[in-house]
Amino acid sequence: MTKKDYYEILSVTKTASGDEIKKAYRKVAMQYHPDRNPDNKEAEEKFKEAAEAYEVLSDTDKRAKYDRFGHSAFAPGSGGFSGSTNVNMEDIFSQFGDVFGEDIFGNFFGGGGRRGAASSRGRGARGSNLRIKLKLNYEEMSKGVTKNIKVKKYVGCNTCGGSGAKDKGSIQNCGTCGGSGQVRKVTSTFLGQMQTVSTCPTCNGEGSTITNKCTVCKGEGRVYGEETVNINIPAGVQEGMQLSLSGKGNAGERGGAPGDLIILIEEEAHKELQRDGLNVAFELHLSFPDAVFGTNVEVPTIDGRAKIKIPPGTQSGKIFRLKGKGFPEVNGYGRGDQLIHVNVWTPQNVTHDEKEMLNKMNDSPNFKPQPGKSEKSFFDKVKEVFS
């Protein structure tokens, strides 16, 4: 399959500066970030594809080679990504940590690298990630909010300090691996002797064993408890968006790194408004006299209420726009509008006198529908509003 041009992947020109390339890569990487696209293989491939392009274009020598020879400059054996997107995700986060250190998760939650590294020797297994749902109303989603949430999870054992041992003397170097956390095995094959390295089965790679376990946590170094977590929600979040709080998941075993807390945003329905991306819609019902004579009405908005003027002769289906009264774009500078859709209310039950009055009006030419050629169709109005 023909490989896509690296400049095209990042949407930059061949004369783009290093800063422009970094900015473009950050934008693409955030769009296809794994935390924003869970279990999405297509997004994962695009994420890796962008990392491959950045790995080449951010390096002066590699970029010069690519400009001259194209993808053939990085054939297998030449280093880098070897022209393949079959790369481990953790390698990307590790190699380009400076880029992701400024991403949406770092900005909003003050964390460093978003993925915990593998446990080092002498530390237990990394804690698992936690997922919670957080329901927000329109005002909170529009302005951003700080929430203090009580999360039930595994926390470090206070009795043993997370070590899992009753006392310091109960922690000893593993007798199987000698404290390295790994065991080596030499086997003879027709090609000669081959050495393999694997995790020590006795200490599970920790390099130490516990002879006398903590009576509270039973040697795990953690207990099931509760923690109040401070969550800063940025303005502009939407239903289904996921945010990650580094190190606020389940505590790891025996001092292992904690997992992350994944927050799934849910939208609390508004009584009068309806969200459509960055825009907000409102159905305005007018009486027939108000539509004929015009009036001033008060409508709800995300920030409260606003007054608008309805001109005389307003037709049902008319759409008014309140500029900038929608939702802000998360991590961006744009903002949506509020769209007000007019519905002229038709009475369903009328009195005898009202019927006579309406019959008289029905004979008047002014009350005969006269749309004319200049009257725009409903679809034209919608196109005009969103153009």
ZATI-480628 format. One record per atom (N, C-alpha, C): x, y, z. Coordinates in steps of 0.05 Angstrom, whole numbers, plus 5000, padded with zeros to 4 digits. Layout:
BEGIN
XYZ ...
//
This chain:
BEGIN
501749765000 500050005000 501850255000 501050454984 502650694982 502450855007 504750945018 504851095043 504051385037 502751505057 501851775055 504151965060 504152195046 506252385050 506252505078 508652515090 508852605118 507852895121 508353065102 507453345104 504353355103 503253175086 500353165084 499053055109 500352865123 499252755148 498952975169 500953155170 500853375190 499653625180 498853625154 497553865142 499354105143 501954075136 503854295135 505154305108 506354535101 507754555076 510654465079 512054425057 514854335058 516654545069 515754795071 517355015082 516755065111 515054905123 514254955151 516554945170 516555125190 518655135210 518354905230 520354865247 520254655267 517954695286 517554955294 515355015313 512654955300 512355015274 509854965260 509354665258 511354515254 511054225252 510254105279 511554205300 510854115327 507954185334 507154425327 504354505333 502354345317 503054285292 501254135275 501053845285 503353735293 503353455304 501653445329 501953635347 500453645372 497453645366 496653805346 493753825339 492653555329 494153425311 493353175300 493352955322 495452955338 495752755359 493452785379 492653025386 490453065405 487852975393 487453015367 485052925354 484652625355 486852485351 486652185351 487852065376 488052215397 489152115423 487651875433 488951665443 487551425452 485451475473 485851675491 483951735512 481451865501 481751995477 479352115465 477951915446 479351705438 478251515419 478651225429 477451155452 477950895463 476950675445 478550455442 477850225425 477250295396 478550505386 478150585359 480750535343 480750315329 483150225314 484050425293 482050535279 482750735258 484150975270 483051075292 484251305305 487051235316 487350995326 489950915336 492050905313 491250815290 493150805267 493851085258 491951265258 492451545251 494351675271 493951605296 495651705318 498551615313 498851365307 501551255302 502751375276 501051415256 501851525231 502951815235 501551965252 502452245258 505152235273 505452045291 507952025306 510251955288 509751785268 511851715249 512651955233 510652115224 511252355208 512852555225 512052595250 513452785267 516252695273 516652435278 519252325284 521252395262 520352405237 522152465215 522352765210 520152905209 520153185202 521253365224 521253265249 522353425271 525453405273 526553215258 529453165259 530653285233 532453475236 533553615212 534753425192 536453235201 537753055182 535752865169 533952755185 531952575173 530052715154 529452965161 527653125143 529053175116 531653235117 533153285093 533153035075 533652805088 533652555073 530852495061 528752545076 526052495066 525452685043 526152945045 525653125023 527053044998 529252905001 530852824977 530052554966 529552364984 529052084975 526251984981 524752134996 522052045003 522151815023 520151645023 519951425042 522151215039 523351205016 525551015012 527951075029 528151315039 530351385056 530251245083 527951135090 527651005116 526650715112 527950575094 527350295090 528150135114 527149895118 527949725141 530949715144 531749755169 534649745175 535950015177 534350225169 535550495169 535050645195 533450535213 532950665239 530250795239 529650945260 527051085263 524850885264 522650955251 520250785251 520450575229 522550575214 522950385192 520650385172 519350615169 517250635149 514750485157 514350425182 512050265190 510750395214 508050375215 506550475237 506050255258 507350025255 507049815274 508849855298 508250055314 509950145336 508350135361 509650075384 508250065409 507450345418 504950365429 503950625437 505650745459 506550585478 508150695500 510750815490 511850705467 514250825456 513751105447 511451155436 510751425426 510651625449 509251545471 509051725494 511751775507 513451565507 516151585518 517851765502 517851725475 519651875457 518852165454 516252225454 515352495449 513952615474 515152555497 514052645523 513852945524 515753085511 515753375513 513253495499 512353355479 509953445465 507453395481 507253155492 504853085507 504753205535 507053295544 507153425570 505553675570 504853785547 503354035545 500553985535 499653735533 497153675521 494753745539 492353675529 489953745544 489953635572 491053395576 490953265602 492953405621 495253485610 497153625627 496153905635 494954045615 493954315620 491754315641 489854135638 487454145654 487854015681 489653815683 489853675708 492553695721 494453835708 496953895721 498753645723 498253445707 499853205708 502153215690 503953025691 506153005673 505452815651 507152615645 506552425624 504052275631 502252225612 499652105618 499751805623 501851675615 501851385619 504051305638 503351135657 505251055677 507250855665 509750885671 511750705662 511550445677 512850235666 512749975679 514149995706 513249835725 514349845752 517349775751 518849935766 521649885768 522149665788 524649565789 525349355808 524949455837 523749285853 523249365881 520549485885 518949515864 516249625867 514249425856 511849435868 509749245860 508449325833 506349175826 505049215801 503549485801 503349605778 501949855774 499049815779 497750015792 494850005797 493250035771 490849925772 489149945748 487850215746 487050285721 485550535717 482750515727 481650735734 478850755743 477350925724 474750855719 473051015702 470551095718 469951355717 467551455730 466051635711 463451665716 461751845699 461252095715 461352315701 460852575714 458752735698 456552785711 454352925697 454553225702 454453375681 454753675683 452353805670 451554045680 449454195667 450654385646 448954525632 449854685610 451754915619 451055035642 452755255651 455555155659 455654925671 458254805679 459954735654 458554625634 459954555610 460854795594 459455015597 460055255582 462355415595 462355435622 464355595636 466655445647 466355175650 468355015664 467655015693 468554815708 467854785736 469954615750 470154655776 471854475792 470054305810 470354045808 468753855823 470453705844 469353675868 470653505888 469053255890 470153035880 468752775878 469952575897 468252435912 469152215928 469251965911 471651845910 472051605893 472751365910 471251155908 471850905922 473950755905 476150685918 478350555903 480350435923 482450305912 484650215928 486550445934 487150485960 489050695968 491350565983 493550705986 495850596000 495250536029 496350316039 495950246067 497550426085 496250566104 497650746122 499250596143 498450356149 499750196170 502650126163 502950026138 505649936129 506950136110 505550356104 506650556085 506650456057 505050256051 504850156024 506749936017 508449856036 510549646031 509349366031 507249326046 506049066049 507348896071 509449006084 510948856105 510248956132 510348786152 509748866179 511849056190 514449016182 516549196189 518749176168 520649366169 522749376149 524349116147 524748986170 526248736170 524948506156 522348536150 520848326136 521248326106 522548536096 523048546067 525848456061 526148246045 528748136038 529048106008 531648106000 532148065971 531147785964 530047765940 529147505930 531447315927 531147075938 533246875936 533446755908 531346775892 531446655866 532946825846 532347085845 533547265826 535747435838 536247415864 538247575877 537647875878 535147945875 534348225876 534048365850 534648225828 534548355801 531748355790 530048185799 527348165789 527148005763 529347905753 529447755728 531047495732 530347295717 531947045717 532746985688 535246885686 536346815660 536546515656 535846435633 535846145627 537446095602 539345915603 541045845580 540245575570 539545565545 538745315532 540645265508 541045005502 542744925479 540944865455 541644975432 540144925408 542244845386 541244775363 543044705341 544644945331 543745185339 545245425332 547245505354 547145355376 548945415398 547345485423 548645585443 547245655467 545745925465 543345925475 541646175474 540746245502 540846495508 540146595535 537546745533 535646685550 533046825552 532746955580 531447185580 531047325606 528047345610 527147275634 524247295640 523847395669 521447485675 520747585701 520947365722 522147425744 522547235765 519847135775 519346875775 516746765784 516346785814 518446805829 518246815859 517347085869 518547295859 517947565868 516247725848 515647605825 514047735804 515447995794 518147985794 519648215783 520248435802 519348405828 519748625847 522648615859 523948385858 526648365869 526748315898 524448305912 524448265941 521948095948 522147975971 519947815982 519347906010 516947846020 516147926046 515847676064 517247676086 517147446104 514947476125 514247716132 512147766152 510347996141 507947916132 506248106118 504748286138 504048526128 502448716144 499748586150 498848606174 496248476182 493848626172 494148886165 491949046155 491348996126 493449016109 493048986080 493748706070 494548526088 495248246081 497448236060 499348426062 501648416044 501348566018 498948666012 498548795986 499649085985 499849206008 500749486009 498549686003 496149586001 493849765995 491349646007 489349826012 486849736023 484649886007 482249776008 479949895994 478850126011 478850366000 477950596015 476650805997 476951046005 475751275991 477551515991 477551655969 479151905967 477552125954 477752365964 476452595951 478452705930 477452705905 479152795882 478153055872 480053245868 479353505857 479653495827 477453545813 477553525783 476853795771 478753895755 478254155741 477254085713 474754155707 473554105681 473754355664 474954335641 475254565623 472654645610 472454895603 470054995589 469854875561 467454805553 466954695526 466854395524 467054245546 466953955544 464153865533 464053635521 461653535510 460953255520 458553175515 457652905522 459452695509 460352495524 462052285513 464952335513 465752585520 468652645521 469952525546 472352425543 473752305565 476252475573 476552515599 478852655609 480352475628 482952505629 484652325645 486052485667 485952375691 487252495714 489452295723 491952375716 494252195721 494652125750 495051865756 495751785783 493551785804 491051815795 488751825813 486951585811 488051365799 486551115798 487250945822 486950685818 487550495841 490450505847 491050495873 493850475882 495050215873 497650215867 498949965859 499649795883 500249545878 500949365900 503849425910 504149425936 506849455948 508449685936 507349925935 508750155926 508750195896 507350025881 507250055852 505850315845 506350415821 505250665812 502150645810 500750855818 497850845816 496850875787 494450775782 493350805755 492151085751 490851125729 489651385723 486651375728 485551615732 482651635735 481551755709 479851595695 478651685670 475851785676 475252035668 472752165673 471152175647 468852045647 467052055623 464952265628 464852465610 462952685613 460152605603 458252665620 455452625612 453952895614 452052935596 450553185595 447853175609 447453365626 444853375640 442953535622 440653425615 438753545597 437853815608 437554015590 436554275598 433554285593 432154435610 429254435609 428254575583 429754775573 428854935551 430654935526 433254885531 435154905509 436054625500 437054615476 438154365465 440754415452 442754255459 445454295448 445854155421 447254285403 447954165377 450854245371 452754085381 455554155378 456254395395 457154605382 457754855396 455355035398 453254985382 450955155381 448855055401 447055245407 444755185425 442255265411 440155095412 437655145399 435455195419 433555375411 431255435428 428755465411 426555335419 424055355404 422355575417 421955785401 420356015411 417556005399 415555995417 412755985408 411556265411 410556375389 409256635389 406256615384 404856795396 401956815390 401656945363 399356905350 398857025324 399057325324 397757465344 398057755345 400857855348 402457715365 405257795368 406857765342 406257555327 407657515302 406857735282 404357825283 403358035265 404458305272 404158385298 404958655307 407858675315 409158455320 411858465331 411858495361 413958425374 414058445403 416858415413 417258455439 419858395452 419458165470 421157965468 420957725484 423557665498 423257515520 425557435536 426057135532 428457055524 429056775519 431256685537 431256425544 433356315561 435956275545 438256315558 440856255546 442456095566 444856005558 446555865577 447256035601 447656295597 448556475618 446256605633 443756555626 441556685639 439256735620 438356975618 436257045599 437057295583 435957315558 436557535541 434057635527 433857895522 431558005508 432158035478 430157955461 430457995432 427958125421 428358265399 426158405386 425058235363 422458195363 421158045341 419858255323 420758275299 419658485280 416758415271 415158605264 412458555254 412558375229 410558205228 410358025204 412257785205 413257715228 415057485230 413557235223 414757075205 413556825196 414356595214 412656395216 413356145230 415656015215 417655915229 419955795216 422355985215 421956235221 424156425221 426156345242 428756375236 430956305255 432556555261 432656625287 434356845295 436856735308 439056885305 441656795315 442656995336 443456885360 444857045380 447756975378 449357145367 452157095362 453757055388 455256835389 457056785411 455656695437 453056625435 451656535459 451556225461 453256085445 453355805447 455655705465 456655465460 458855355477 461555425465 463555465483 466255505473 467455245463 469455265446 470855025436 472954955457 472954705465 474754615486 477654635476 479354755492 482154795485 482554955460 480555135455 480755295430 479755575434 479055715413 478355995415 475556055403 474455865389 471855915377 469555885396 467155985389 464855955405 462355945387 460455775395 458055745379 456055965384 453755935371 451556135373 449056005385 447156175391 444456075399 442556125376 441155915368 439255935346 436455925357 434856125350 432056135360 430156085337 428655865339 426855785318 424055865325 422756035308 420156145314 417955955305 416055905323 413655755317 411255935324 409555995304 407156155309 404955965319 403956015343 402155835356 399355855344 398155635336 395455615325 393555515347 391555675354 389655595375 388255335367 387755165386 386454905380 383454915388 382755085406 380055115415 379255415415 377255485399 376455765397 373455795404 372756025414 369956075421 368356155396 365756185399 363956255377 364656535367 365156725385 365856995377 368556995362 370456835372 373056825359 372856715331 371056515328 370656395301 369656605281 367656765290 366556975273 368657175265 370357255285 372457445280 374557335260 375157075263 377156955245 375956925217 373356865215 372156845189 372257105174 371757325188 371957595176 374757645166 376757575182 379557615174 380357445151 379157205150 379857015128 379057125101 377057305101 376157425075 377957645066 379657745084 381357965077 383757875061 384558015040 386957935023 389457925039 389658085061 392158085077 392657825091 390457665095 390757415110 390957175092 391157225065 391557005046 394656965045 395556715045 398456655043 399556775017 401656935019 402957054996 405957045000 407056804998 409956765003 411656914983 410856924958 412457064938 415056914931 416256994909 418756874900 421156934919 420957154933 423257234950 423257074977 421056944984 420956795009 422756555008 424556525026 426456305026 425156055038 425955825027 424955565038 426255505065 425155315079 426155235105 429055145103 429754985082 432454885078 434355115072 433455315057 435155545051 435755695077 433755715095 434255855120 436255715137 436055445138 437955285154 440755325142 441055305116 443655345103 444855615109 443055815109 443956095114 444956125143 443555995162 444356015190 447055885195 447555655182 450055505187 452355575168 451855765150 453955845131 455856035144 
//
